Amino acid sequence: MGASSAYHLGRRGITNVVLLERESTLGAGSTGKNAGGVRHQFSTESNVRLSIESIALFERFREEIGYEIDFHQDGYLFLISSEHDLAEFERGVALQRRLGVPVDVISPGEAARLAPGLAVNGVIAATYCGRDGICDPNGVTMGFAQAARASGVEILRETEVTGIKLDYGAVAGVETNRGSIATKCVINAAGPHAKDIGRMAGVHIPILPYRRHIFITAPVVSGVLSRVPTSHLMVIDFDTSFYFHREGAGILYGMSDPDEQPGYDLTVNWEFLEKVTPVATRRLPALAETSIAHAWAGLYEVTPDAMPIIGPVESVPGFYVIGGFSGHGFQHCPAAGRILADMIATSSPPADFDPAPFAFSRFNSAAGLPEYNVV
């Protein structure tokens, strides 16, 4: 989000921008630990529109940004096992089609044909969009950062924000472990740490960090190859949140833990794998014949309605937030960064996108429409 926002500000000629990174490399946090999926299949119109714009840029990223992102549009397949979920997804498909997204409700048998080796017991239907896919989060981050730097943006690594300076309630600067930066505009793009940065400005940001695990198998052996998908198709068992896709010669998979509590723990909980394994082998039986080669944990940045915050905090002039995407931030970074840059450049909402569903102020009023398709 920070790299995208910096790039889009630079495109508008706003180049007196400093991108601060606490770590020695960009994308070392949640960006570098996610599964890389991008999809149009969301339940709210605002999120679908973010996807349409973002995926369009991913499709031309190498030509426009000048960086390779290893983009594979082999599709997303959502498996649905309850009538309630099917009704919600059918409403989502109608919305997505109205907005021009090619998505279909298909039978369990059709789903099994799309994903060789998939077991569809208990599945009553599925949704499929062939323009969804997988790409490289590091490549996207580096591409935006490289293009931002070329426009004049400064990037400082190993620079930790330690405070936000306010003058009569408005942003006046940023304190870091390497000194102060005078500025009247701060973008909080700290992901799961956004709440901590907000506290420095006297703002309560309702974003909580939740640990999520990813497991990657050793290379699939020849006797198993015919019983796993050969493409990068992302398969999501919506009832359990279990998902998988091919990753190199192995299989990448994961699942959310309903018992996980908020926190910053990034250690791998191997006991959780014991919960995942029965679900994994039920949906893709060939996984029973594989071993784990790699595993890691990253952090989701979750809001109460699973919708992001994009825009100003009105109570602190000059303080902006871009975060809380609840597991789908990477895939929406192109559009979200562009929208925020427009808001900063013009001091008003962009003409082509209504950011009201993402407004920080929504938490002070009646609840908005939450995102249903959260994994």
Buried (B, 14 or more C-beta within 10 A) or exposed (E): BBBBBBBBBBBBEBBEBBBBBBEEEBBBBBBBBBBBBBBBBBBBBBBBBBBBBBBEBBBEBBEEBEBEBEBBBBBBBBBBBEEEBBEBBBEBBEBBEEBEBEBEBBEBEBBBEBBBBBBBEBBBBBBBBBBBBBBBBBBBBBBBBBBBBEBEBBBEEEBEBEEBBBEEEBBBBBBBEEEEBEBEBBBBBBBBBBBBBBEBBEBEBBBBBBBBBBBBBEBBEEEBBEBBBEBBBBBBBBBBBBBBBBBEEBBBBBBBBEEBEBEEEBEBBEEBBEBBBEBBBBBBBBBEBBEBBEBBBBBBBBBBBBBBBBBBBEEBBBBBBBBBBBBBBBBBBBBBBBBBBBBBBEEEBBEEBBBEBBBBEBBEEEEBEBBBBBB
